[in-house]
Amino acid sequence: MSRSRGFTLLEALVTLVIVALIVTLLMQALHQSLDLRVRLLRHQSEARVSSLQEHWFRESVAGAMADLPDAFGRMEGRADSLVLVTLQPVGTRGVARVRWWLEPVDGGHALHYADPEWEDITVMPGPLDEARFEYLAPGGEWTDRFIPEANDSIVLPRMVRLRALTADGSVDWMVPLLADPRLPILLRPLDPGTVGL
């Protein structure tokens, strides 16, 4: 009489233990890969937001143009604020006077923006530590103030820079101004002794 041979209880237990170990390892690997995916997506989202913030700043500042004080107004640059006339405002079309400024928050500053369409946008909530605007003067030196006098023909700096420290590193946005830094001849006020056209 022949008896068919099946699994013994010991063999079945060993097989179940091995399968349980494999499933545990696979679940740990799946958990780690999902965690890595979440971290990568968060990093990608933060990088995208950071890139957009920098793009807004660069576009509006690079589009700066010279103007008379009694029109849109001349550029006024301080360590904590920047007001300028630009061809590339963030919230509206055409030429507009815009303002970038650093507003105090807990632990530092936040970067804000305003134009005729948008009164106050928090571009970078911060906290930004040691944040400041700097200006490359025509002579080639960096300064934290650029406010032309009424009789100055050069009314724009060569470059504007925003510097700050964040929790993730540093911000150092340098933007060359594309427009001629001098007031165009047709926009310059006439001397009292000259005859107008």
Backbone bond lengths (Angstrom), bond angles and torsions (degrees), N, CA, C in turn:
res aa  C-N    CA-C-N  psi(-1)  N-CA   C-N-CA  omega(-1)  CA-C   N-CA-C  phi
1 M - - - 1.418 - - 1.534 110.51 -
2 S 1.311 117.17 125.94 1.468 119.70 -179.33 1.512 110.06 -100.27
3 R 1.309 114.80 139.84 1.466 121.33 177.81 1.522 109.52 -110.61
4 S 1.353 117.45 132.41 1.468 118.76 177.38 1.529 109.43 -74.71
5 R 1.294 113.62 136.87 1.456 118.66 -175.56 1.527 108.80 -95.66
6 G 1.342 119.34 128.06 1.467 124.58 177.26 1.527 110.06 -115.62
7 F 1.330 116.39 -168.49 1.472 121.10 177.66 1.518 109.47 -74.67
8 T 1.307 113.61 140.10 1.461 117.70 171.86 1.518 108.49 -82.11
9 L 1.288 117.10 166.37 1.460 121.91 179.71 1.527 110.70 -61.11
10 L 1.302 118.04 -39.28 1.461 122.89 -179.92 1.527 110.32 -64.46
11 E 1.328 116.56 -44.35 1.472 119.69 179.39 1.534 110.75 -64.09
12 A 1.296 117.70 -39.52 1.464 121.01 178.87 1.523 110.71 -64.97
13 L 1.348 117.82 -40.88 1.462 121.15 178.54 1.523 112.00 -65.01
14 V 1.337 116.40 -43.18 1.471 120.37 178.58 1.525 109.89 -61.92
15 T 1.333 117.69 -42.56 1.467 121.23 179.15 1.526 110.83 -62.39
16 L 1.332 117.45 -42.86 1.458 120.98 178.97 1.532 111.74 -64.68
17 V 1.322 117.45 -39.03 1.468 120.90 178.43 1.526 110.13 -64.21
18 I 1.326 117.85 -44.01 1.471 121.34 179.86 1.527 110.39 -63.80
19 V 1.324 117.26 -44.25 1.469 120.73 178.79 1.529 109.80 -62.52
20 A 1.340 117.94 -41.00 1.468 121.48 179.26 1.535 110.95 -63.22
21 L 1.342 117.75 -39.77 1.470 121.12 177.54 1.522 111.02 -64.54
22 I 1.322 116.16 -43.43 1.470 119.86 -179.96 1.531 110.75 -63.59
23 V 1.338 116.72 -43.71 1.468 120.63 178.73 1.522 110.51 -63.06
24 T 1.343 117.59 -40.48 1.467 121.06 178.52 1.522 110.88 -61.91
25 L 1.336 117.02 -45.72 1.468 120.87 178.60 1.525 111.34 -62.39
26 L 1.331 116.36 -42.26 1.466 120.05 179.11 1.534 111.02 -64.82
27 M 1.322 117.61 -39.47 1.463 120.49 179.32 1.531 111.12 -66.73
28 Q 1.342 117.23 -38.72 1.462 120.24 176.49 1.527 110.91 -63.94
29 A 1.336 115.97 -43.19 1.470 119.69 178.83 1.527 110.67 -63.57
30 L 1.336 117.34 -40.61 1.465 121.04 178.08 1.519 110.85 -64.30
31 H 1.331 117.76 -42.23 1.461 121.95 178.63 1.528 110.56 -62.17
32 Q 1.332 117.10 -44.10 1.459 120.81 179.63 1.523 111.39 -64.80
33 S 1.338 116.93 -40.98 1.460 119.17 179.98 1.532 111.15 -67.77
34 L 1.326 118.33 -37.27 1.463 120.81 176.98 1.524 111.10 -67.68
35 D 1.336 116.46 -39.33 1.456 120.61 177.58 1.533 110.37 -63.92
36 L 1.314 116.96 -42.68 1.461 121.63 177.39 1.524 110.50 -62.65
37 R 1.321 117.24 -40.81 1.467 121.46 178.79 1.525 110.44 -61.77
38 V 1.336 117.11 -43.98 1.467 120.59 179.53 1.519 110.37 -62.37
39 R 1.345 117.08 -43.51 1.462 120.33 179.66 1.519 111.77 -65.04
40 L 1.337 117.19 -39.96 1.467 120.52 178.31 1.523 111.47 -65.83
41 L 1.323 117.53 -41.55 1.461 120.53 178.23 1.527 111.30 -64.72
42 R 1.343 116.83 -39.84 1.459 120.21 177.21 1.528 110.50 -63.76
43 H 1.331 116.53 -44.54 1.465 120.70 178.92 1.532 110.66 -63.15
44 Q 1.333 116.76 -41.79 1.459 120.78 179.22 1.531 110.68 -63.73
45 S 1.317 116.88 -41.33 1.465 120.96 178.97 1.530 110.79 -64.74
46 E 1.336 116.98 -43.93 1.464 120.44 178.39 1.522 110.93 -64.07
47 A 1.329 117.34 -39.88 1.465 120.99 178.74 1.530 110.20 -65.11
48 R 1.328 117.15 -39.38 1.461 121.08 178.91 1.524 110.65 -64.75
49 V 1.327 117.26 -43.25 1.464 121.18 178.78 1.521 109.98 -65.09
50 S 1.320 117.05 -44.05 1.463 121.29 178.79 1.525 110.96 -60.99
51 S 1.314 116.73 -41.41 1.464 121.00 178.65 1.520 110.92 -64.65
52 L 1.319 117.44 -40.60 1.460 121.36 178.64 1.529 110.96 -65.41
53 Q 1.327 117.27 -41.95 1.465 121.33 178.47 1.524 110.32 -59.65
54 E 1.322 115.78 -47.01 1.463 120.20 179.90 1.521 110.77 -64.80
55 H 1.333 117.29 -40.19 1.466 121.40 -179.76 1.530 110.56 -61.26
56 W 1.343 117.22 -45.21 1.460 120.49 178.29 1.526 111.12 -57.52
57 F 1.324 115.23 -46.93 1.465 119.43 -179.11 1.523 110.92 -62.98
58 R 1.322 116.32 -49.32 1.469 120.64 -178.08 1.528 112.17 -60.25
59 E 1.325 117.32 -46.78 1.461 120.73 -177.43 1.524 111.40 -62.33
60 S 1.319 117.20 -47.77 1.466 119.28 -176.01 1.523 111.56 -69.03
61 V 1.324 117.79 -37.44 1.466 120.05 -178.73 1.530 111.01 -76.46
62 A 1.325 117.98 -40.17 1.466 120.68 179.46 1.525 111.52 -63.54
63 G 1.332 117.43 -27.23 1.460 121.28 179.20 1.519 114.00 -84.71
64 A 1.340 118.06 10.98 1.467 121.47 -179.36 1.519 110.64 -59.98
65 M 1.316 114.99 144.99 1.466 119.90 178.45 1.526 110.25 -136.71
66 A 1.326 114.99 154.40 1.460 121.07 179.80 1.522 109.38 -76.14
67 D 1.313 116.14 141.92 1.461 120.50 179.29 1.519 109.50 -151.10
68 L 1.329 115.24 161.68 1.463 121.43 178.41 1.518 110.66 -79.27
69 P 1.325 117.46 155.11 1.466 119.88 -179.92 1.533 113.28 -62.82
70 D 1.337 117.99 -29.49 1.464 120.00 -176.67 1.529 113.13 -94.08
71 A 1.321 119.13 7.67 1.468 122.43 175.69 1.536 106.90 -102.04
72 F 1.337 117.30 -119.09 1.470 119.03 172.67 1.522 110.22 -70.11
73 G 1.330 115.99 -31.74 1.456 121.21 178.43 1.515 112.26 114.46
74 R 1.300 115.26 155.37 1.463 121.27 179.95 1.515 111.10 -79.44
75 M 1.313 113.69 163.37 1.463 120.28 176.42 1.524 109.34 -67.69
76 E 1.332 114.98 141.48 1.462 121.16 174.77 1.518 107.41 -131.02
77 G 1.310 116.29 111.20 1.453 120.76 -177.74 1.515 112.41 -114.36
78 R 1.314 115.31 124.14 1.460 121.77 175.74 1.526 108.15 -125.83
79 A 1.316 116.86 175.26 1.464 120.67 -179.28 1.522 111.74 -65.75
80 D 1.356 116.56 -29.90 1.458 119.44 -176.37 1.530 114.32 -110.66
81 S 1.339 117.85 0.79 1.462 119.57 179.33 1.525 111.12 -156.67
82 L 1.321 114.04 156.22 1.460 121.78 -179.79 1.518 107.35 -142.56
83 V 1.322 116.54 120.06 1.462 122.21 177.70 1.517 107.03 -120.97
84 L 1.335 116.34 129.02 1.456 119.74 -177.50 1.523 111.23 -153.50
85 V 1.330 115.15 161.89 1.459 122.43 173.42 1.520 106.31 -95.50
86 T 1.339 116.66 128.30 1.462 119.67 -175.64 1.519 111.44 -133.94
87 L 1.312 114.48 153.53 1.468 121.92 173.58 1.521 111.02 -85.87
88 Q 1.342 117.67 -10.32 1.465 122.82 -175.50 1.527 112.31 -126.10
89 P 1.331 118.63 61.94 1.468 117.94 176.00 1.524 110.40 -68.96
90 V 1.302 116.91 154.82 1.472 121.84 -176.63 1.524 111.46 -74.33
91 G 1.333 117.72 -43.93 1.454 119.85 -169.84 1.508 116.41 -102.54
92 T 1.308 119.12 -3.91 1.459 121.16 -177.34 1.527 109.31 -141.32
93 R 1.301 116.98 174.83 1.469 120.92 179.64 1.510 110.20 -108.63
94 G 1.317 115.56 154.89 1.450 120.66 177.68 1.507 112.27 83.76
95 V 1.315 114.84 -169.62 1.460 121.54 -178.54 1.529 109.32 -74.60
96 A 1.321 116.09 133.98 1.464 120.13 179.90 1.520 109.94 -151.49
97 R 1.296 114.79 153.40 1.476 121.32 173.19 1.527 106.90 -90.58
98 V 1.334 115.91 124.05 1.463 121.06 -176.96 1.521 109.99 -121.97
99 R 1.308 114.28 162.56 1.469 119.86 180.00 1.516 109.47 -136.06
100 W 1.329 116.10 131.06 1.465 124.33 169.18 1.509 106.26 -113.32
101 W 1.338 117.41 135.92 1.459 118.14 177.88 1.525 111.14 -151.24
102 L 1.322 114.20 160.37 1.460 123.11 178.69 1.518 108.20 -104.97
103 E 1.317 115.51 118.57 1.463 120.53 -178.59 1.525 109.03 -107.47
104 P 1.339 117.65 132.33 1.470 119.72 -179.33 1.534 112.08 -62.93
105 V 1.335 115.09 135.82 1.473 123.53 172.85 1.522 106.81 -135.64
106 D 1.324 117.05 172.90 1.464 120.15 178.34 1.526 110.26 -58.50
107 G 1.316 117.04 121.08 1.454 121.85 176.31 1.513 115.36 86.47
108 G 1.342 118.97 5.78 1.461 119.55 179.35 1.516 112.36 158.75
109 H 1.343 115.51 -132.65 1.460 121.86 -177.87 1.521 110.43 -134.43
110 A 1.331 115.43 162.24 1.466 122.93 170.98 1.521 107.11 -120.28
111 L 1.336 116.14 145.84 1.464 121.42 179.88 1.528 108.92 -92.83
112 H 1.343 115.62 125.69 1.460 121.99 -178.57 1.527 110.40 -119.56
113 Y 1.348 114.78 159.44 1.458 122.14 -179.72 1.527 108.85 -140.25
114 A 1.339 116.65 146.22 1.465 121.51 175.38 1.520 109.11 -148.31
115 D 1.332 115.98 146.21 1.458 123.35 172.54 1.529 107.17 -146.81
116 P 1.333 119.76 -178.21 1.471 119.75 -177.87 1.534 113.73 -59.17
117 E 1.313 118.79 -26.52 1.465 122.02 -179.18 1.528 112.26 -86.81
118 W 1.331 116.88 -42.36 1.463 122.59 -176.68 1.521 109.11 -114.16
119 E 1.327 115.99 119.91 1.460 119.99 -175.88 1.518 113.48 -73.99
120 D 1.330 117.17 -37.90 1.469 119.74 -177.12 1.527 108.94 -161.63
121 I 1.328 115.15 112.73 1.461 121.15 175.89 1.520 107.51 -117.67
122 T 1.328 116.43 128.47 1.456 120.04 173.68 1.520 107.25 -84.16
123 V 1.323 116.93 104.03 1.459 121.87 -176.37 1.527 110.47 -78.80
124 M 1.315 117.17 -46.35 1.465 122.40 176.20 1.524 107.61 -128.01
125 P 1.345 117.28 109.59 1.469 118.95 -176.31 1.518 113.74 -67.95
126 G 1.320 116.98 -17.39 1.456 119.58 177.67 1.516 113.13 78.67
127 P 1.300 117.25 -160.97 1.460 124.88 8.76 1.531 112.20 -78.93
128 L 1.326 114.41 135.62 1.463 122.29 174.09 1.521 107.55 -98.74
129 D 1.308 116.24 123.80 1.461 121.40 -178.36 1.525 108.62 -98.41
130 E 1.334 116.73 143.22 1.466 123.54 179.31 1.522 111.17 53.90
131 A 1.328 117.98 36.41 1.460 122.56 -177.62 1.525 110.06 -78.00
132 R 1.350 115.40 140.74 1.455 120.28 177.88 1.532 110.22 -167.04
133 F 1.318 114.78 152.52 1.462 122.07 171.22 1.520 107.54 -94.17
134 E 1.331 115.87 143.28 1.457 121.08 176.28 1.528 108.50 -133.47
135 Y 1.345 115.98 155.95 1.455 121.63 -172.95 1.525 109.63 -133.13
136 L 1.335 115.79 133.43 1.462 120.98 177.27 1.522 107.37 -90.24
137 A 1.319 115.38 106.70 1.460 121.67 -177.13 1.526 110.11 -70.92
138 P 1.336 117.09 162.31 1.469 120.09 179.79 1.525 113.33 -55.52
139 G 1.325 117.55 -28.56 1.461 120.63 179.45 1.520 114.16 -76.35
140 G 1.321 118.06 -9.24 1.457 121.37 176.74 1.521 114.92 100.30
141 E 1.328 118.62 4.26 1.469 120.81 179.98 1.534 109.72 -103.71
142 W 1.341 115.04 145.86 1.461 121.18 176.94 1.520 109.02 -83.81
143 T 1.321 115.82 138.11 1.450 121.52 179.49 1.533 109.16 -140.22
144 D 1.329 116.97 158.84 1.463 119.09 179.30 1.529 111.65 -98.65
145 R 1.328 116.44 15.90 1.467 120.54 179.76 1.526 108.66 -149.36
146 F 1.332 115.84 130.60 1.463 120.91 175.10 1.523 108.31 -143.21
147 I 1.338 115.44 95.51 1.463 121.47 178.64 1.524 106.86 -130.89
148 P 1.347 117.08 102.70 1.469 119.77 -178.02 1.530 112.23 -64.74
149 E 1.304 115.19 146.51 1.469 121.20 174.72 1.524 108.87 -77.42
150 A 1.329 116.07 166.00 1.466 120.99 -176.13 1.525 112.23 -61.18
151 N 1.332 118.52 -32.55 1.467 120.63 -176.96 1.530 113.06 -97.69
152 D 1.341 119.19 6.31 1.463 121.32 178.71 1.520 110.36 -74.23
153 S 1.342 116.09 135.97 1.466 118.92 175.69 1.531 110.39 -86.96
154 I 1.349 117.33 -27.23 1.464 120.81 176.83 1.532 107.56 -91.58
155 V 1.342 115.27 114.20 1.464 119.69 -172.47 1.528 112.73 -118.51
156 L 1.339 117.41 4.27 1.465 121.21 177.33 1.522 109.69 -132.07
157 P 1.313 118.51 142.69 1.465 120.23 173.15 1.532 109.37 -74.89
158 R 1.307 115.88 168.29 1.469 119.43 178.10 1.521 111.62 -75.74
159 M 1.358 116.44 -28.89 1.454 120.66 -176.18 1.531 108.98 -155.80
160 V 1.337 115.26 151.40 1.473 121.98 174.95 1.518 107.28 -121.53
161 R 1.326 115.94 141.07 1.465 120.38 -179.68 1.526 109.58 -133.70
162 L 1.340 114.80 137.00 1.458 121.15 171.62 1.516 107.22 -111.20
163 R 1.323 116.02 123.82 1.463 121.41 179.44 1.515 109.64 -121.89
164 A 1.333 116.02 140.22 1.468 120.86 177.78 1.512 109.07 -166.44
165 L 1.318 115.26 161.31 1.460 122.24 173.45 1.521 107.90 -110.58
166 T 1.329 116.39 135.66 1.462 121.45 177.65 1.521 108.72 -120.47
167 A 1.314 116.04 175.81 1.466 120.56 177.66 1.525 110.91 -65.58
168 D 1.342 117.19 -25.44 1.465 121.49 -177.80 1.521 113.94 -97.61
169 G 1.309 118.33 -1.94 1.462 120.32 -178.38 1.515 110.39 147.50
170 S 1.325 115.79 -142.54 1.461 119.64 -177.49 1.521 110.50 -123.48
171 V 1.323 114.39 154.79 1.460 123.07 174.20 1.517 106.21 -111.10
172 D 1.325 116.74 128.18 1.464 121.73 177.23 1.519 107.32 -145.39
173 W 1.337 115.57 81.92 1.456 121.15 -177.50 1.522 108.79 -97.10
174 M 1.324 116.64 110.52 1.451 122.27 178.15 1.523 108.41 -106.06
175 V 1.328 116.15 125.72 1.463 121.22 -175.51 1.527 109.74 -126.04
176 P 1.336 117.84 113.85 1.466 119.32 173.42 1.525 110.10 -74.01
177 L 1.333 116.36 138.33 1.457 120.60 177.57 1.524 108.40 -86.05
178 L 1.317 116.44 125.90 1.457 122.24 -172.05 1.520 112.93 -81.17
179 A 1.314 117.62 -25.13 1.466 120.85 -177.17 1.523 111.07 -76.23
180 D 1.326 114.86 158.99 1.460 121.36 173.82 1.529 107.63 -62.47
181 P 1.337 118.44 127.82 1.471 119.96 -177.39 1.513 113.76 -70.80
182 R 1.350 116.38 -13.70 1.466 119.89 179.87 1.522 109.91 -89.38
183 L 1.287 115.55 148.73 1.452 121.57 175.57 1.526 107.69 -66.83
184 P 1.329 119.65 128.59 1.465 120.48 179.01 1.521 111.24 -57.74
185 I 1.323 116.62 146.38 1.472 121.70 -175.34 1.519 111.06 -56.10
186 L 1.324 117.64 -40.34 1.464 120.13 -178.70 1.524 112.37 -67.59
187 L 1.322 118.10 -19.97 1.460 121.04 179.45 1.524 112.91 -95.78
188 R 1.329 116.90 -11.10 1.460 118.86 -177.97 1.531 110.13 -71.59
189 P 1.325 117.57 139.94 1.465 119.82 177.37 1.526 109.73 -64.46
190 L 1.311 115.02 143.07 1.465 119.45 178.92 1.516 109.73 -74.14
191 D 1.340 114.74 144.77 1.446 119.15 173.68 1.528 107.64 -68.55
192 P 1.333 118.33 148.54 1.469 120.48 -178.22 1.521 112.96 -58.19
193 G 1.339 118.10 -27.69 1.461 120.46 -176.81 1.515 114.25 -86.35
194 T 1.361 118.04 -6.44 1.466 119.44 -177.90 1.516 111.02 -94.60
195 V 1.302 114.63 157.05 1.464 120.90 -179.68 1.524 108.04 -96.69
196 G 1.320 117.78 133.50 1.464 122.13 178.41 1.513 111.17 -75.12
197 L 1.299 116.55 160.73 1.462 120.91 179.60 1.503 111.31 -82.09
